[in-house]
Amino acid sequence: MTDHHPECPERLIEIMKHLEKQPFFDALNKEMATKADRKWVESVHPAGYIDQLLGIEPSHGLIMVDEDTALSPTSMDAIWYAAGAGMNAVDAVLGSGNKSGKTSRVAFCATRPPGHHAEPRKAMGFCFFSNIAIAAKYALDHYGLERVAIIDFDVHQANGTIECLRDEPRALVCTSFQHPYYPNSHWYGLPEHIVNLPIEEHSNGDFMRQAVNDVWEPALAIHQPQLILISAGFDAHRQDPMATVEWETRDFAWLTRWLQNQAYKYCGGKIVSMLEGGYSLDALPHCVSAHLGVFAGDEKALMLSRVKQ
């Protein structure tokens, strides 16, 4: 664990250092992300909220937008690029291609800051824009999809994704999380297209496997998504300092294979995955590698979209 804030540049540095050593790395179709078009950010966040963030961006030092979420002089660039990476990934997977014109069946976004706690008018939990919700709206409204599914396996509930897509039944949102735990919200009174999956403290991968088969599989069968988007948080790992769930690296590989099988069943294997949490600098790179290693066996090139650390 670094002495810095847990959502630190070292997260991406360590991920990329580890990926560069993997046998599948050279075959990845890699590109740097571009900034999100404000039009699509405004499909999720009101213009006033965006302007407020731009207005408080500091020229030096930090501005705390909540007790653990800070803006620095370079934060807004990273925020725009992180949201843009999701749109780049959707382009690559749904057919128009990346900046080089190449298409992929699966795209992973190695980005920060994360996004799944950002509500339409509220930054929180290290998150400012709801990156996955923006990508989902882009897939639905730009590419004309009728149904997408978001699977969030971060150890914290995707309160922001839920709130951003509460009135969007075209988007199934399935979120697993340690319960009770941060953010301790969005538990009751949710529409049918929001599927909560609480995970018990200290539970292991066996508990997760059974719960996923019992809860998420029937939800996906009903929704029949044309694209699966993944909020890939790796802080349920037993080494992670942010929670007390006992998953192993192999559990993330199992869950990735499960999601890949679901994607082949419903949408030709099309997946956009975006990095959310994961704060153990020892475990996180191995978890991301296990996640990508499952996809790397696909004959259709895997795209790695990333931002500067």
C-alpha positions as CSV (number, residue, x, y, z in Angstrom):
1,M,0.0,0.0,0.0
2,T,1.3,3.4,-0.9
3,D,1.5,6.3,1.5
4,H,-0.5,8.3,-0.9
5,H,-4.3,8.3,-1.3
6,P,-5.5,4.8,-2.2
7,E,-6.7,5.9,-5.6
8,C,-3.2,6.8,-6.8
9,P,-1.2,6.8,-10.0
10,E,0.7,3.8,-8.8
11,R,-2.3,1.7,-9.5
12,L,-2.0,2.1,-13.3
13,I,1.8,2.0,-13.2
14,E,1.9,-1.3,-11.4
15,I,-0.9,-2.8,-13.7
16,M,1.0,-1.8,-16.9
17,K,4.4,-3.0,-15.5
18,H,2.8,-6.4,-14.8
19,L,0.9,-6.7,-18.1
20,E,4.1,-5.9,-20.1
21,K,5.5,-9.2,-18.7
22,Q,2.6,-11.3,-19.8
23,P,2.8,-13.5,-22.9
24,F,-0.4,-12.1,-24.3
25,F,0.6,-8.4,-24.0
26,D,2.3,-7.9,-27.4
27,A,-0.9,-9.2,-29.1
28,L,-3.1,-6.6,-27.5
29,N,-4.3,-3.8,-29.7
30,K,-3.3,-0.9,-27.5
31,E,-4.2,2.8,-27.8
32,M,-4.4,5.9,-25.6
33,A,-7.8,7.2,-24.8
34,T,-9.3,10.4,-26.2
35,K,-11.4,12.8,-24.1
36,A,-15.1,12.3,-23.9
37,D,-17.5,14.4,-25.9
38,R,-19.3,16.7,-23.4
39,K,-22.6,15.8,-25.2
40,W,-22.4,12.3,-23.9
41,V,-21.2,13.2,-20.5
42,E,-24.4,15.4,-20.3
43,S,-26.5,12.3,-21.2
44,V,-25.7,11.3,-17.6
45,H,-24.6,14.4,-15.7
46,P,-26.4,17.8,-15.8
47,A,-24.4,20.7,-17.4
48,G,-24.5,22.6,-14.1
49,Y,-22.7,19.7,-12.3
50,I,-20.0,19.6,-15.0
51,D,-19.5,23.3,-14.9
52,Q,-19.3,23.2,-11.1
53,L,-16.4,20.7,-11.3
54,L,-14.7,22.8,-13.9
55,G,-15.1,25.9,-11.8
56,I,-13.5,24.4,-8.7
57,E,-10.6,22.7,-10.4
58,P,-7.6,24.2,-8.5
59,S,-4.5,25.7,-10.0
60,H,-2.4,24.2,-7.2
61,G,-3.0,22.0,-4.2
62,L,-6.2,20.0,-3.7
63,I,-9.9,20.7,-3.4
64,M,-11.9,18.1,-1.5
65,V,-15.3,17.5,-3.0
66,D,-16.1,15.1,-0.2
67,E,-14.1,13.6,2.6
68,D,-12.1,11.2,0.4
69,T,-12.5,12.6,-3.1
70,A,-10.1,15.3,-4.2
71,L,-9.5,17.4,-7.3
72,S,-5.9,18.4,-8.2
73,P,-4.8,20.7,-11.0
74,T,-4.7,17.8,-13.5
75,S,-7.7,15.9,-12.3
76,M,-10.2,17.1,-14.9
77,D,-8.0,16.0,-17.7
78,A,-7.9,12.5,-16.2
79,I,-11.7,12.6,-15.6
80,W,-12.4,13.5,-19.3
81,Y,-10.0,10.8,-20.6
82,A,-11.4,8.1,-18.3
83,A,-14.9,8.8,-19.6
84,G,-13.6,9.0,-23.1
85,A,-11.9,5.6,-22.9
86,G,-15.3,3.9,-22.4
87,M,-16.6,5.6,-25.5
88,N,-13.5,4.5,-27.4
89,A,-14.0,1.0,-26.2
90,V,-17.7,1.0,-27.4
91,D,-16.6,2.2,-30.8
92,A,-14.0,-0.6,-31.1
93,V,-16.5,-3.3,-30.0
94,L,-19.6,-2.1,-31.8
95,G,-18.0,-1.7,-35.2
96,S,-16.7,1.8,-36.1
97,G,-13.3,0.8,-34.8
98,N,-10.7,2.5,-32.7
99,K,-8.5,5.4,-33.8
100,S,-6.7,3.1,-36.2
101,G,-9.9,1.7,-37.6
102,K,-9.5,-1.7,-35.9
103,T,-12.4,-3.5,-34.3
104,S,-12.3,-5.8,-31.3
105,R,-14.7,-8.2,-29.6
106,V,-13.5,-7.2,-26.1
107,A,-12.1,-3.9,-24.9
108,F,-10.6,-3.2,-21.5
109,C,-10.1,0.4,-20.2
110,A,-7.1,0.8,-17.8
111,T,-8.2,4.1,-16.5
112,R,-8.5,6.2,-13.4
113,P,-10.3,7.8,-11.6
114,P,-13.0,5.2,-11.2
115,G,-16.6,6.2,-11.9
116,H,-19.2,3.9,-10.4
117,H,-19.9,6.0,-7.2
118,A,-20.5,9.2,-9.2
119,E,-24.2,10.2,-9.1
120,P,-25.7,12.6,-11.6
121,R,-25.1,15.6,-9.4
122,K,-22.6,14.3,-6.9
123,A,-18.9,13.3,-6.9
124,M,-18.0,10.7,-4.2
125,G,-16.0,7.6,-3.4
126,F,-13.0,8.7,-5.6
127,C,-15.4,9.2,-8.6
128,F,-16.5,12.2,-10.6
129,F,-18.1,11.0,-13.9
130,S,-20.0,7.8,-14.1
131,N,-17.8,6.3,-16.8
132,I,-19.7,3.1,-17.3
133,A,-23.1,4.8,-17.4
134,I,-21.8,7.2,-20.1
135,A,-20.5,4.3,-22.1
136,A,-23.8,2.5,-21.8
137,K,-25.8,5.6,-22.9
138,Y,-23.4,6.0,-25.8
139,A,-24.0,2.4,-26.9
140,L,-27.7,2.8,-26.6
141,D,-28.2,6.1,-28.2
142,H,-25.3,6.5,-30.6
143,Y,-25.3,2.9,-31.9
144,G,-29.1,2.3,-31.4
145,L,-28.9,-0.7,-29.2
146,E,-32.1,-1.7,-27.4
147,R,-30.6,-3.5,-24.4
148,V,-27.2,-3.5,-22.6
149,A,-26.2,-5.0,-19.3
150,I,-23.7,-3.6,-16.8
151,I,-22.1,-6.1,-14.4
152,D,-20.3,-4.5,-11.5
153,F,-18.2,-6.8,-9.3
154,D,-16.4,-4.1,-7.3
155,V,-16.6,-4.7,-3.5
156,H,-18.6,-1.5,-3.1
157,Q,-22.1,-1.1,-4.5
158,A,-22.4,0.9,-7.8
159,N,-24.6,3.5,-6.3
160,G,-23.7,6.1,-8.9
161,T,-24.4,3.7,-11.8
162,I,-27.7,2.9,-10.2
163,E,-28.7,6.5,-9.8
164,C,-27.5,7.5,-13.3
165,L,-29.5,4.7,-14.9
166,R,-32.4,4.4,-12.5
167,D,-34.8,5.6,-15.2
168,E,-33.1,3.7,-18.1
169,P,-34.7,0.3,-18.3
170,R,-32.7,-0.5,-21.4
171,A,-29.7,-0.9,-19.1
172,L,-29.7,-3.8,-16.7
173,V,-27.5,-3.0,-13.8
174,C,-26.2,-5.9,-11.7
175,T,-24.0,-5.0,-8.8
176,S,-22.3,-7.2,-6.2
177,F,-20.9,-5.7,-3.0
178,Q,-19.9,-6.4,0.6
179,H,-23.0,-5.7,2.7
180,P,-23.3,-3.7,4.9
181,Y,-20.6,-1.4,3.7
182,Y,-19.9,1.8,1.9
183,P,-21.9,3.6,0.5
184,N,-24.8,2.0,2.5
185,S,-27.4,3.3,0.1
186,H,-29.7,2.2,-2.8
187,W,-30.9,-0.9,-1.1
188,Y,-34.7,-0.6,-1.2
189,G,-37.3,0.7,-3.7
190,L,-35.3,0.1,-6.9
191,P,-36.8,-0.7,-10.3
192,E,-36.6,-4.2,-11.7
193,H,-33.7,-3.5,-14.0
194,I,-31.4,-2.9,-10.9
195,V,-30.2,-6.2,-9.4
196,N,-28.4,-6.0,-6.1
197,L,-26.2,-8.9,-5.0
198,P,-25.0,-8.5,-1.4
199,I,-21.9,-10.4,-0.5
200,E,-21.2,-11.4,3.1
201,E,-18.2,-10.2,5.0
202,H,-15.3,-12.8,4.8
203,S,-17.2,-14.8,2.2
204,N,-15.1,-16.5,-0.4
205,G,-15.3,-17.3,-4.1
206,D,-17.5,-20.3,-3.6
207,F,-20.2,-18.0,-2.2
208,M,-19.8,-15.6,-5.1
209,R,-20.1,-18.4,-7.7
210,Q,-23.3,-19.7,-6.3
211,A,-24.8,-16.2,-5.9
212,V,-23.9,-15.2,-9.5
213,N,-25.5,-18.3,-10.9
214,D,-28.6,-17.8,-8.7
215,V,-29.1,-14.1,-9.2
216,W,-27.3,-12.7,-12.2
217,E,-27.8,-15.5,-14.7
218,P,-31.6,-15.4,-14.6
219,A,-31.5,-11.6,-14.8
220,L,-29.4,-11.7,-18.0
221,A,-31.6,-14.4,-19.5
222,I,-34.6,-12.1,-19.1
223,H,-32.8,-9.0,-20.4
224,Q,-31.0,-10.5,-23.4
225,P,-28.3,-7.8,-23.6
226,Q,-26.8,-6.8,-26.9
227,L,-23.6,-5.7,-25.2
228,I,-22.2,-6.5,-21.7
229,L,-20.3,-3.7,-19.9
230,I,-18.2,-4.6,-16.9
231,S,-17.3,-2.4,-14.0
232,A,-14.2,-4.3,-13.0
233,G,-13.4,-3.6,-9.4
234,F,-10.8,-5.9,-7.8
235,D,-11.1,-4.8,-4.2
236,A,-12.9,-7.9,-3.1
237,H,-9.5,-9.6,-3.2
238,R,-8.4,-10.9,0.3
239,Q,-5.3,-8.7,0.2
240,D,-7.2,-5.5,-0.5
241,P,-7.2,-3.0,2.3
242,M,-10.6,-1.5,1.5
243,A,-12.8,-4.4,2.5
244,T,-13.1,-7.7,4.1
245,V,-14.2,-10.1,1.4
246,E,-11.9,-13.1,0.8
247,W,-11.8,-13.6,-3.0
248,E,-8.6,-14.9,-4.6
249,T,-7.2,-14.0,-8.0
250,R,-8.6,-17.2,-9.5
251,D,-12.1,-16.1,-8.5
252,F,-11.8,-13.0,-10.7
253,A,-10.7,-15.3,-13.6
254,W,-13.7,-17.6,-13.0
255,L,-16.1,-14.6,-12.9
256,T,-14.5,-13.3,-16.1
257,R,-15.0,-16.6,-17.9
258,W,-18.6,-16.7,-16.7
259,L,-19.2,-13.2,-18.1
260,Q,-17.5,-14.2,-21.4
261,N,-19.8,-17.2,-21.7
262,Q,-22.8,-15.0,-21.0
263,A,-21.6,-12.5,-23.7
264,Y,-21.3,-15.3,-26.2
265,K,-24.7,-16.5,-25.4
266,Y,-26.4,-13.1,-25.9
267,C,-24.3,-10.7,-27.8
268,G,-21.6,-12.4,-29.9
269,G,-19.0,-12.1,-27.1
270,K,-19.1,-8.3,-27.2
271,I,-17.7,-6.9,-23.9
272,V,-16.5,-3.5,-22.7
273,S,-14.7,-3.7,-19.3
274,M,-13.6,-0.6,-17.3
275,L,-11.4,-0.6,-14.3
276,E,-13.1,0.5,-11.0
277,G,-11.6,-0.3,-7.6
278,G,-8.6,-2.4,-6.5
279,Y,-6.2,-0.8,-4.1
280,S,-3.6,-3.5,-3.2
281,L,-0.7,-2.7,-5.3
282,D,0.4,-6.3,-4.9
283,A,-2.9,-8.0,-5.8
284,L,-4.4,-5.6,-8.3
285,P,-1.9,-6.2,-11.2
286,H,-2.4,-9.9,-10.9
287,C,-6.2,-9.6,-10.9
288,V,-6.2,-7.4,-14.0
289,S,-3.9,-9.8,-15.7
290,A,-6.2,-12.8,-14.8
291,H,-9.1,-10.8,-16.2
292,L,-7.4,-9.9,-19.5
293,G,-5.9,-13.4,-19.8
294,V,-9.3,-14.9,-20.1
295,F,-10.2,-12.6,-23.0
296,A,-6.8,-12.9,-24.6
297,G,-7.6,-16.4,-26.0
298,D,-10.3,-14.9,-28.2
299,E,-9.4,-14.9,-31.8
300,K,-10.7,-11.3,-32.2
301,A,-8.2,-8.8,-30.9
302,L,-8.5,-7.5,-27.4
303,M,-8.2,-3.7,-27.2
304,L,-6.4,-2.1,-24.2
305,S,-7.5,1.5,-23.9
306,R,-5.6,3.5,-21.3
307,V,-4.8,6.9,-20.0
308,K,-1.6,8.3,-18.6
309,Q,-1.0,7.4,-15.0
